[in-house]
């Protein structure tokens, strides 16, 4: 039991029924100046202003002074590919020399390159490497994470990745969601007979994954040159028949109707959206599907950024995630993601923080656990350096301004 006192600003405080923030309301970030926060059994017990604190109600609590610093709930990263076997720095140089992401993929690089490495790696190797990465992310403020498979591209390798993700889920202190992404790319052996691979995903992979209960969600890379709309719809339908909700890669390079197809099938989220037209926005209005932007992918690949203003002007919510992966986003630093959202997507700091906390939690269906300072939620929060405020976080891009991270009420150190 702990009583955190002398908090300079306790931000992102919400009632239990506030689980997603839309449109212009994303520019509001409720907070308390000169605050305290009580924690019991790893959960937020109560909070308030220092002037109203009755210490006699917290006899036996360890008191910890925050020293007049900013406190925010930890970041929630709803889209990552944290489990992989090797980096792809050579492709980084290839892009500098003029090759596009698609050209690299057509030469057998990209996702296929990662698939070759996954096939050679053991589960223990994948697990240890991913846990080291996750440790780094938690120290930078990530307090919940989604992790996808997708570098296996056959049943055995995909199951291997999913088993690793579930080991991470069992071993780490933060909430983890597992997503099956067998439809990430077509294996080289399926060139010219792509539909046979789609049938394999539907008839073999999905039933096996569902029976083993290794995934929370299903994903598809819906994009020209990858999985078309009809194939995406068929895979989503097969996933739904086996109890797997959808979180879909869509509109990274082209806007061609994928968003509408996802909304019609009640996808939890549509992720990327670097290309977005009015029809896509209209499809999202009134739906429960959450748009998710991945600005560090745009930064690394020099492609457009998700048009946040267009989505917010339509009174839609928006979430932010890192897309951490070895090919297009070799960083899971959510502080930098928030900075990019402000600098490149013209989001206010408050809107970016809402997108990276409470809305991101909704995109993982864990709003009841994390994403805000709310009584009953996990006491997972970040304490920032002296003098930092919510504007200073994105302003000071490229630098970690977090002093301490608390997970379930305990200072994180590993």
LOMIKE-44108 format. One record per residue: x, z, y of N, C-alpha, C in turn; residue in one letter. Coordinates in steps of 0.1 Angstrom, whole numbers. Layout:
N
n.x	n.z	n.y	ca.x	ca.z	ca.y	c.x	c.z	c.y	res
X	Z	Y	X	Z	Y	X	Z	Y	a $
...
***
This chain:
414
n.x	n.z	n.y	ca.x	ca.z	ca.y	c.x	c.z	c.y	res
9	0	-12	0	0	0	9	0	12	x $
6	-9	22	14	-11	33	6	-12	46	x $
11	-7	57	4	-8	70	14	-15	79	x $
12	-27	83	21	-35	92	16	-32	106	x $
24	-27	114	21	-24	128	29	-31	138	x $
25	-30	151	33	-37	162	34	-52	160	x $
24	-58	155	24	-73	154	21	-78	168	x $
30	-87	173	28	-92	186	16	-101	187	x $
14	-109	177	2	-118	177	-1	-120	162	x $
-13	-116	158	-18	-119	144	-28	-131	145	x $
-23	-143	141	-30	-155	143	-37	-161	130	x $
-46	-169	132	-54	-175	121	-63	-164	114	x $
-69	-156	122	-79	-146	116	-92	-153	115	x $
-98	-151	103	-111	-158	101	-120	-149	93	x $
-133	-151	94	-143	-145	86	-143	-152	72	x $
-148	-145	62	-147	-150	48	-155	-163	47	x $
-165	-166	55	-173	-178	53	-167	-190	61	x $
-156	-188	68	-149	-199	75	-138	-205	66	x $
-141	-215	59	-132	-221	49	-127	-234	52	x $
-132	-241	62	-127	-254	66	-131	-256	81	x $
-121	-261	89	-123	-263	103	-123	-278	106	x $
-133	-282	114	-135	-296	117	-133	-300	131	x $
-129	-313	133	-129	-319	146	-122	-311	157	x $
-129	-310	168	-123	-303	180	-121	-289	178	x $
-128	-283	168	-126	-269	165	-113	-266	159	x $
-106	-276	154	-92	-274	149	-83	-270	160	x $
-86	-272	173	-78	-268	184	-79	-253	187	x $
-87	-246	180	-89	-232	182	-82	-224	171	x $
-75	-214	174	-68	-206	165	-70	-191	168	x $
-81	-185	162	-84	-171	166	-72	-162	163	x $
-70	-153	172	-58	-143	171	-61	-130	177	x $
-53	-120	174	-54	-107	180	-40	-104	185	x $
-39	-100	198	-26	-95	203	-24	-81	200	x $
-12	-77	198	-8	-63	196	-17	-57	184	x $
-14	-62	172	-23	-60	161	-16	-52	150	x $
-24	-48	140	-20	-42	128	-27	-49	116	x $
-21	-47	104	-26	-53	92	-24	-44	80	x $
-34	-40	73	-33	-31	62	-34	-39	49	x $
-26	-36	39	-25	-43	26	-26	-33	15	x $
-34	-37	5	-36	-29	-7	-37	-38	-19	x $
-29	-35	-30	-30	-43	-42	-27	-58	-39	x $
-18	-61	-29	-15	-74	-26	-25	-82	-18	x $
-36	-75	-14	-47	-82	-7	-48	-76	7	x $
-53	-84	16	-56	-79	30	-68	-69	29	x $
-65	-57	33	-75	-46	33	-83	-46	47	x $
-76	-47	58	-82	-47	71	-72	-51	81	x $
-76	-53	93	-67	-55	105	-75	-53	118	x $
-67	-52	128	-73	-49	141	-63	-47	152	x $
-67	-42	164	-58	-40	175	-51	-26	173	x $
-39	-26	178	-31	-13	178	-39	-2	185	x $
-46	-5	196	-53	5	203	-64	11	195	x $
-69	4	185	-80	9	177	-75	15	163	x $
-62	15	161	-57	19	148	-59	34	146	x $
-66	37	135	-67	51	131	-58	53	119	x $
-46	59	121	-36	60	111	-41	70	100	x $
-50	79	103	-54	89	93	-62	82	82	x $
-67	70	85	-74	62	74	-64	56	64	x $
-51	56	68	-41	49	59	-30	59	55	x $
-34	71	52	-25	81	46	-19	76	33	x $
-6	77	32	0	72	19	5	58	20	x $
1	51	30	6	37	32	20	37	38	x $
28	28	34	41	26	39	40	18	52	x $
44	24	64	43	17	76	55	8	79	x $
53	-4	83	63	-14	86	60	-20	99	x $
70	-18	109	68	-23	122	73	-38	122	x $
65	-46	128	68	-61	128	76	-64	141	x $
77	-54	150	86	-56	162	81	-66	172	x $
67	-66	174	61	-75	184	63	-90	182	x $
63	-94	169	65	-108	166	52	-114	161	x $
52	-127	160	41	-135	156	40	-135	141	x $
27	-133	136	24	-134	121	13	-145	119	x $
16	-153	109	7	-164	105	5	-163	90	x $
-6	-168	84	-7	-169	70	3	-180	65	x $
8	-178	53	17	-188	48	11	-202	47	x $
20	-212	48	16	-226	47	10	-229	33	x $
1	-238	32	-4	-243	19	-1	-258	18	x $
6	-261	7	11	-275	6	2	-281	-6	x $
-7	-290	-2	-17	-295	-12	-13	-308	-19	x $
-1	-313	-16	3	-326	-22	18	-326	-24	x $
23	-324	-36	37	-325	-39	40	-331	-52	x $
52	-335	-54	57	-340	-67	70	-332	-70	x $
68	-319	-70	79	-310	-71	88	-311	-84	x $
81	-315	-95	88	-316	-107	94	-331	-109	x $
107	-332	-108	114	-344	-110	128	-342	-116	x $
134	-352	-121	147	-350	-128	159	-353	-120	x $
158	-362	-110	169	-366	-102	165	-371	-89	x $
174	-370	-79	172	-376	-66	173	-391	-66	x $
169	-397	-55	170	-412	-54	177	-416	-41	x $
189	-410	-39	196	-413	-26	200	-427	-25	x $
203	-434	-36	207	-448	-35	196	-457	-28	x $
183	-453	-32	172	-461	-26	171	-459	-11	x $
175	-447	-6	176	-444	8	185	-454	15	x $
197	-456	9	206	-466	14	201	-480	13	x $
194	-483	2	188	-496	1	179	-499	12	x $
170	-489	16	161	-491	27	169	-493	41	x $
179	-486	42	187	-488	54	193	-502	55	x $
196	-508	43	201	-521	42	190	-532	42	x $
178	-528	45	167	-538	47	156	-539	37	x $
158	-533	25	147	-534	15	135	-525	18	x $
123	-530	15	112	-521	17	109	-513	5	x $
100	-503	7	96	-494	-5	91	-503	-16	x $
82	-513	-13	77	-521	-23	87	-530	-30	x $
97	-535	-22	108	-543	-28	116	-535	-38	x $
119	-523	-34	127	-514	-43	119	-512	-56	x $
106	-509	-55	98	-507	-66	97	-519	-75	x $
96	-531	-69	96	-544	-77	109	-546	-85	x $
120	-540	-80	133	-542	-87	135	-531	-98	x $
125	-523	-100	126	-513	-111	130	-499	-105	x $
130	-498	-92	134	-485	-86	121	-477	-84	x $
121	-468	-74	110	-461	-71	105	-452	-82	x $
92	-452	-84	86	-443	-94	92	-446	-108	x $
94	-459	-111	100	-462	-124	114	-456	-126	x $
121	-455	-116	134	-449	-116	133	-434	-120	x $
123	-428	-114	121	-413	-117	116	-412	-131	x $
108	-421	-136	103	-421	-149	114	-421	-160	x $
124	-429	-157	136	-430	-167	143	-417	-168	x $
144	-410	-156	151	-397	-156	143	-386	-163	x $
130	-387	-161	121	-377	-167	122	-378	-182	x $
123	-390	-187	123	-392	-202	136	-385	-208	x $
147	-384	-200	159	-379	-206	161	-364	-204	x $
152	-358	-195	154	-344	-192	146	-335	-201	x $
151	-323	-204	144	-314	-212	134	-306	-203	x $
124	-300	-209	115	-291	-202	122	-280	-195	x $
132	-274	-201	139	-263	-195	146	-268	-182	x $
153	-279	-183	160	-285	-172	150	-288	-160	x $
139	-294	-163	129	-297	-153	123	-284	-147	x $
121	-274	-155	115	-261	-150	125	-254	-141	x $
138	-253	-145	148	-246	-137	150	-253	-124	x $
151	-266	-124	153	-273	-111	141	-272	-102	x $
129	-272	-107	117	-271	-99	115	-257	-94	x $
119	-247	-102	118	-233	-97	128	-231	-85	x $
139	-237	-86	149	-235	-75	143	-242	-62	x $
137	-253	-64	131	-260	-52	120	-251	-46	x $
111	-246	-55	100	-238	-51	105	-225	-43	x $
116	-219	-48	122	-208	-42	125	-211	-27	x $
131	-223	-25	135	-227	-12	123	-229	-3	x $
112	-235	-9	100	-237	-1	93	-224	3	x $
93	-215	-6	87	-202	-3	94	-195	9	x $
107	-196	8	115	-190	19	113	-197	33	x $
107	-210	32	104	-217	44	89	-216	47	x $
82	-207	40	69	-203	44	57	-209	35	x $
60	-216	25	50	-222	16	45	-211	7	x $
32	-208	8	26	-197	-1	16	-201	-11	x $
14	-215	-12	6	-220	-23	9	-235	-24	x $
8	-241	-36	13	-254	-37	6	-262	-49	x $
4	-274	-46	-1	-283	-57	11	-292	-62	x $
11	-294	-75	22	-302	-81	16	-312	-90	x $
21	-324	-89	16	-335	-97	26	-339	-108	x $
20	-345	-119	29	-352	-128	30	-366	-123	x $
32	-376	-131	33	-389	-126	46	-397	-127	x $
56	-390	-132	69	-396	-134	72	-398	-149	x $
61	-396	-157	63	-397	-172	59	-411	-176	x $
46	-415	-172	40	-428	-175	39	-431	-190	x $
40	-421	-198	35	-422	-212	30	-408	-216	x $
22	-407	-226	16	-394	-229	26	-383	-231	x $
36	-385	-239	45	-374	-242	52	-369	-229	x $
57	-378	-221	64	-374	-209	55	-368	-198	x $
43	-373	-197	33	-367	-188	29	-353	-192	x $
27	-351	-205	24	-338	-210	36	-328	-208	x $
48	-334	-210	60	-326	-207	60	-321	-193	x $
57	-330	-183	57	-326	-169	46	-315	-167	x $
34	-317	-173	23	-308	-170	26	-294	-177	x $
33	-294	-188	37	-281	-194	47	-274	-184	x $
56	-281	-178	65	-275	-169	57	-269	-157	x $
48	-277	-151	40	-272	-140	32	-260	-144	x $
27	-259	-156	20	-247	-160	29	-235	-162	x $
42	-238	-166	52	-227	-167	54	-222	-153	x $
56	-231	-143	57	-226	-129	46	-218	-125	x $
34	-223	-128	21	-215	-125	22	-201	-130	x $
27	-200	-142	27	-186	-149	38	-178	-143	x $
49	-184	-139	61	-176	-135	61	-172	-120	x $
56	-181	-111	57	-178	-97	47	-169	-92	x $
49	-164	-80	40	-154	-73	30	-161	-65	x $
31	-174	-63	22	-181	-54	12	-189	-62	x $
0	-192	-57	-10	-200	-64	-4	-215	-65	x $
-6	-220	-77	-2	-234	-81	-14	-241	-87	x $
-16	-253	-83	-25	-262	-89	-18	-274	-95	x $
-22	-278	-107	-16	-289	-115	-25	-302	-114	x $
-19	-313	-111	-26	-326	-110	-20	-336	-120	x $
-28	-342	-128	-24	-352	-137	-24	-366	-130	x $
-12	-372	-129	-10	-385	-122	-4	-395	-131	x $
-10	-397	-143	-5	-407	-152	-7	-421	-146	x $
-16	-423	-137	-18	-436	-130	-11	-436	-117	x $
2	-435	-118	11	-435	-106	17	-448	-104	x $
20	-455	-115	26	-469	-115	24	-474	-129	x $
26	-487	-130	26	-494	-143	40	-494	-149	x $
42	-489	-161	55	-490	-168	60	-505	-169	x $
73	-506	-169	78	-520	-170	73	-527	-182	x $
71	-521	-193	66	-527	-205	52	-532	-204	x $
45	-528	-194	31	-533	-192	29	-544	-182	x $
40	-549	-178	40	-560	-168	32	-572	-174	x $
22	-577	-167	13	-588	-172	2	-583	-180	x $
2	-570	-184	-10	-565	-192	-13	-551	-187	x $
-15	-550	-174	-17	-538	-167	-30	-531	-172	x $
-40	-539	-175	-53	-532	-179	-51	-525	-192	x $
-42	-529	-200	-39	-521	-213	-34	-507	-209	x $
-26	-506	-199	-21	-493	-195	-33	-484	-189	x $
-42	-491	-181	-53	-483	-176	-62	-478	-188	x $
-64	-486	-198	-71	-482	-210	-64	-471	-217	x $
-51	-471	-217	-43	-461	-224	-45	-447	-216	x $
-44	-448	-203	-47	-436	-195	-60	-430	-198	x $
-70	-439	-198	-84	-434	-200	-87	-429	-214	x $
-82	-437	-224	-86	-434	-238	-77	-424	-245	x $
-64	-423	-241	-55	-415	-247	-50	-403	-239	x $
-46	-406	-227	-39	-396	-219	-49	-385	-214	x $
-60	-390	-207	-69	-381	-202	-75	-371	-212	x $
-80	-376	-223	-85	-367	-233	-75	-356	-238	x $
-63	-361	-240	-52	-352	-244	-49	-341	-234	x $
-48	-345	-221	-45	-336	-210	-57	-326	-209	x $
-69	-331	-210	-81	-322	-209	-82	-312	-220	x $
-79	-317	-232	-80	-308	-244	-69	-297	-243	x $
-58	-300	-238	-47	-290	-236	-49	-281	-224	x $
-58	-285	-216	-61	-277	-204	-49	-275	-195	x $
-42	-286	-193	-30	-285	-185	-31	-290	-171	x $
-43	-295	-167	-44	-300	-153	-57	-295	-147	x $
-56	-293	-134	-68	-289	-126	-74	-301	-120	x $
-66	-312	-117	-71	-324	-110	-66	-336	-117	x $
-71	-348	-113	-66	-361	-117	-63	-369	-104	x $
-53	-377	-105	-49	-385	-93	-46	-399	-97	x $
-47	-409	-88	-44	-423	-90	-37	-428	-78	x $
-27	-436	-79	-21	-443	-68	-29	-456	-65	x $
-40	-455	-57	-49	-466	-54	-42	-474	-43	x $
-36	-485	-46	-29	-493	-36	-26	-507	-42	x $
-25	-516	-33	-22	-530	-37	-9	-530	-44	x $
-8	-537	-56	4	-537	-64	5	-525	-73	x $
-5	-516	-72	-5	-505	-81	-19	-505	-88	x $
-27	-496	-86	-40	-495	-92	-51	-500	-82	x $
-59	-510	-86	-69	-515	-77	-81	-506	-77	x $
-91	-509	-69	-103	-500	-68	-110	-499	-81	x $
-113	-510	-88	-120	-509	-100	-113	-500	-110	x $
-100	-502	-111	-92	-494	-120	-92	-479	-116	x $
-91	-476	-103	-92	-463	-98	-105	-456	-101	x $
-116	-464	-99	-129	-459	-102	-131	-455	-117	x $
-126	-464	-125	-127	-461	-140	-119	-449	-144	x $
-107	-447	-138	-99	-435	-142	-106	-423	-136	x $
-111	-423	-124	-118	-412	-118	-130	-408	-126	x $
-137	-418	-131	-149	-415	-139	-145	-409	-152	x $
-134	-414	-158	-130	-408	-171	-125	-394	-169	x $
-118	-391	-158	-114	-378	-155	-126	-368	-153	x $
-136	-373	-145	-148	-365	-143	-155	-361	-156	x $
-155	-371	-165	-162	-369	-178	-155	-358	-186	x $
-142	-356	-183	-135	-345	-190	-132	-333	-181	x $
-140	-332	-170	-140	-320	-162	-128	-319	-152	x $
-122	-331	-149	-111	-332	-140	-116	-338	-126	x $
-116	-330	-116	-119	-335	-103	-107	-343	-97	x $
-110	-351	-87	-100	-361	-82	-94	-357	-69	x $
-81	-360	-68	-74	-360	-55	-65	-372	-55	x $
-68	-382	-46	-64	-396	-48	-54	-400	-37	x $
-43	-406	-41	-34	-414	-32	-41	-426	-28	x $
-43	-428	-15	-50	-440	-10	-47	-444	4	x $
-47	-457	7	-44	-462	21	-30	-459	26	x $
-20	-459	17	-7	-457	22	-2	-469	29	x $
-4	-480	23	1	-493	29	-10	-503	33	x $
-22	-501	27	-33	-510	29	-46	-503	30	x $
-56	-507	38	-69	-502	38	-78	-513	32	x $
-83	-510	20	-90	-521	13	-102	-515	5	x $
-108	-504	10	-120	-499	4	-118	-487	-5	x $
-106	-483	-7	-104	-472	-16	-110	-459	-12	x $
-110	-456	1	-115	-443	6	-130	-442	2	x $
-138	-453	5	-152	-453	1	-154	-450	-14	x $
-146	-457	-22	-148	-455	-36	-145	-440	-40	x $
-135	-434	-33	-132	-420	-36	-143	-410	-32	x $
-148	-413	-20	-159	-405	-15	-172	-406	-24	x $
-175	-418	-28	-186	-420	-37	-185	-412	-50	x $
-173	-409	-54	-170	-402	-66	-166	-387	-64	x $
-169	-383	-51	-168	-369	-48	-153	-364	-50	x $
-144	-372	-46	-130	-367	-46	-128	-355	-37	x $
-120	-345	-42	-117	-333	-34	-110	-337	-21	x $
-100	-347	-23	-93	-351	-11	-88	-366	-13	x $
-86	-372	-1	-79	-385	-1	-67	-384	7	x $
-55	-387	1	-42	-383	6	-34	-396	10	x $
-28	-395	21	-19	-405	28	-27	-410	40	x $
-35	-421	39	-43	-425	50	-35	-430	62	x $
-23	-435	59	-15	-441	70	-22	-453	76	x $
-29	-460	68	-37	-472	72	-52	-467	71	x $
-59	-468	82	-73	-463	82	-81	-472	92	x $
-92	-477	87	-101	-484	95	-114	-477	98	x $
-123	-482	106	-135	-476	110	-144	-473	98	x $
-144	-483	88	-153	-481	76	-148	-469	68	x $
-135	-467	67	-130	-456	60	-135	-443	66	x $
-134	-442	80	-138	-430	87	-153	-428	85	x $
-161	-438	86	-175	-437	84	-178	-432	70	x $
-171	-436	60	-173	-431	46	-171	-417	45	x $
-161	-411	52	-158	-397	51	-168	-388	59	x $
-174	-394	69	-183	-386	77	-195	-381	68	x $
-198	-368	68	-209	-363	60	-205	-360	46	x $
-193	-363	42	-189	-361	28	-182	-347	27	x $
-179	-343	15	-171	-331	12	-156	-334	10	x $
-153	-347	10	-139	-351	7	-130	-349	20	x $
-119	-343	17	-110	-338	28	-98	-349	30	x $
-97	-354	42	-85	-363	45	-73	-354	46	x $
-62	-359	39	-49	-352	39	-38	-362	44	x $
-31	-358	55	-20	-366	60	-7	-360	55	x $
2	-370	54	16	-367	48	26	-372	58	x $
27	-366	70	36	-372	80	51	-373	77	x $
56	-364	69	70	-366	66	73	-378	57	x $
63	-383	50	64	-396	43	65	-407	53	x $
56	-407	63	57	-417	74	70	-417	81	x $
75	-405	83	88	-403	90	100	-410	82	x $
100	-407	69	111	-411	60	110	-426	57	x $
98	-432	56	97	-446	53	95	-454	65	x $
94	-448	77	92	-456	89	79	-464	88	x $
68	-458	83	55	-464	83	46	-457	93	x $
34	-463	95	25	-456	105	21	-442	101	x $
17	-434	111	12	-420	108	-3	-420	107	x $
-8	-412	99	-23	-410	98	-29	-408	112	x $
-39	-415	116	-45	-414	129	-53	-402	130	x $
-47	-390	133	-54	-378	133	-65	-377	143	x $
-63	-383	155	-73	-383	166	-86	-390	161	x $
-84	-401	154	-96	-409	150	-104	-400	140	x $
-98	-393	131	-105	-384	122	-111	-372	129	x $
-104	-366	138	-109	-354	145	-120	-358	154	x $
-119	-370	161	-130	-374	170	-143	-377	162	x $
-142	-379	149	-154	-381	141	-159	-368	135	x $
-154	-357	140	-157	-343	136	-154	-341	121	x $
-143	-347	117	-138	-345	103	-127	-334	103	x $
-126	-327	91	-114	-319	90	-102	-327	87	x $
-90	-321	88	-78	-328	84	-68	-317	79	x $
-62	-321	67	-52	-312	61	-38	-319	62	x $
-28	-311	62	-14	-316	62	-8	-311	49	x $
1	-320	44	9	-317	32	22	-324	33	x $
32	-320	24	45	-325	25	48	-338	18	x $
41	-340	6	44	-351	-3	58	-350	-8	x $
63	-338	-10	77	-336	-15	79	-344	-27	x $
89	-353	-27	92	-361	-39	106	-368	-36	x $
113	-372	-47	126	-377	-45	128	-391	-39	x $
117	-398	-38	117	-412	-33	113	-414	-19	x $
102	-409	-15	97	-412	-1	96	-400	8	x $
98	-388	2	98	-376	11	106	-365	4	x $
120	-366	5	128	-356	-2	129	-343	6	x $
118	-338	11	118	-325	18	104	-319	16	x $
103	-306	14	90	-299	13	89	-289	24	x $
96	-291	35	96	-282	46	83	-284	55	x $
74	-274	53	61	-275	60	62	-273	75	x $
73	-266	79	75	-264	93	77	-277	100	x $
85	-286	93	88	-299	98	75	-308	98	x $
67	-306	88	54	-313	87	45	-310	99	x $
45	-297	102	37	-293	114	43	-299	127	x $
56	-299	128	62	-305	140	59	-320	141	x $
60	-327	130	57	-341	130	42	-344	134	x $
33	-335	129	19	-337	132	17	-336	148	x $
24	-327	154	23	-326	169	30	-337	176	x $
43	-340	171	51	-350	179	46	-364	176	x $
43	-368	164	39	-382	161	24	-384	159	x $
17	-374	157	2	-376	154	-6	-370	166	x $
1	-365	176	-6	-360	188	-16	-349	185	x $
-13	-341	175	-21	-329	172	-16	-318	180	x $
-25	-309	185	-21	-297	192	-14	-288	182	x $
-6	-278	186	0	-269	176	-11	-261	168	x $
-22	-257	175	-32	-250	168	-39	-259	158	x $
-41	-272	161	-48	-281	151	-38	-283	139	x $
-26	-284	142	-16	-286	131	-15	-274	122	x $
-16	-262	128	-15	-250	120	-28	-248	112	x $
-40	-252	117	-52	-252	110	-51	-261	98	x $
-45	-273	100	-44	-283	90	-35	-279	79	x $
-25	-271	82	-15	-267	72	-18	-254	66	x $
-29	-248	70	-32	-235	64	-46	-235	58	x $
-56	-233	66	-70	-231	61	-76	-244	55	x $
-73	-256	62	-78	-268	57	-71	-273	44	x $
-58	-270	44	-50	-273	32	-54	-265	20	x $
-58	-252	23	-63	-244	12	-76	-250	6	x $
-85	-255	15	-97	-262	11	-94	-274	2	x $
-83	-281	6	-79	-293	-2	-74	-290	-16	x $
-71	-277	-18	-67	-272	-32	-78	-263	-38	x $
-89	-262	-31	-100	-253	-36	-96	-238	-38	x $
-87	-234	-29	-83	-220	-30	-85	-212	-17	x $
-96	-216	-9	-99	-210	3	-102	-195	2	x $
-107	-191	-10	-110	-177	-12	-97	-169	-14	x $
-86	-175	-16	-73	-168	-18	-64	-168	-7	x $
-62	-179	0	-52	-181	10	-57	-189	21	x $
-48	-191	32	-51	-201	42	-55	-194	56	x $
-58	-181	55	-62	-174	68	-59	-159	66	x $
-59	-152	77	-59	-137	77	-73	-133	76	x $
-78	-130	64	-91	-126	61	-92	-115	51	x $
-100	-105	53	-101	-94	44	-105	-99	30	x $
-97	-94	20	-99	-98	6	-90	-110	2	x $
-84	-117	11	-75	-128	7	-61	-122	4	x $
-52	-130	-2	-39	-126	-5	-31	-122	8	x $
-24	-112	7	-16	-108	19	-3	-116	19	x $
-4	-129	21	8	-138	21	9	-143	35	x $
20	-140	42	21	-143	56	35	-145	60	x $
37	-151	71	51	-154	77	52	-145	90	x $
64	-140	91	68	-133	104	78	-141	111	x $
76	-145	123	85	-154	130	95	-147	138	x $
105	-153	143	116	-147	150	111	-142	164	x $
118	-133	170	114	-127	182	112	-138	193	x $
101	-137	200	98	-146	211	91	-159	207	x $
89	-162	194	82	-174	189	67	-172	191	x $
61	-183	195	46	-184	195	42	-196	188	x $
29	-199	188	24	-210	179	29	-223	184	x $
32	-225	197	37	-237	202	52	-239	199	x $
59	-227	198	74	-228	196	77	-233	182	x $
68	-230	172	70	-234	158	72	-250	157	x $
63	-258	162	65	-272	161	75	-277	171	x $
76	-270	183	86	-274	193	100	-274	188	x $
104	-264	180	117	-262	175	119	-269	162	x $
116	-282	161	117	-289	149	131	-289	143	x $
132	-289	130	145	-290	123	151	-276	121	x $
145	-266	126	150	-252	125	140	-243	119	x $
144	-235	110	135	-225	104	134	-213	113	x $
122	-211	120	121	-200	129	114	-187	122	x $
113	-188	109	107	-177	101	117	-166	98	x $
114	-154	102	123	-143	99	121	-137	85	x $
108	-135	81	104	-130	68	92	-136	63	x $
91	-137	50	79	-142	43	75	-131	33	x $
62	-128	34	56	-118	25	46	-125	16	x $
48	-123	3	39	-129	-7	32	-117	-14	x $
18	-118	-13	10	-107	-19	15	-93	-14	x $
18	-93	-2	22	-80	5	36	-75	3	x $
44	-83	-4	58	-79	-7	67	-89	0	x $
78	-84	6	88	-93	12	94	-101	2	x $
94	-115	4	100	-124	-6	115	-125	-5	x $
121	-123	-16	136	-125	-16	139	-128	-31	x $
147	-139	-32	150	-143	-46	164	-150	-46	x $
***
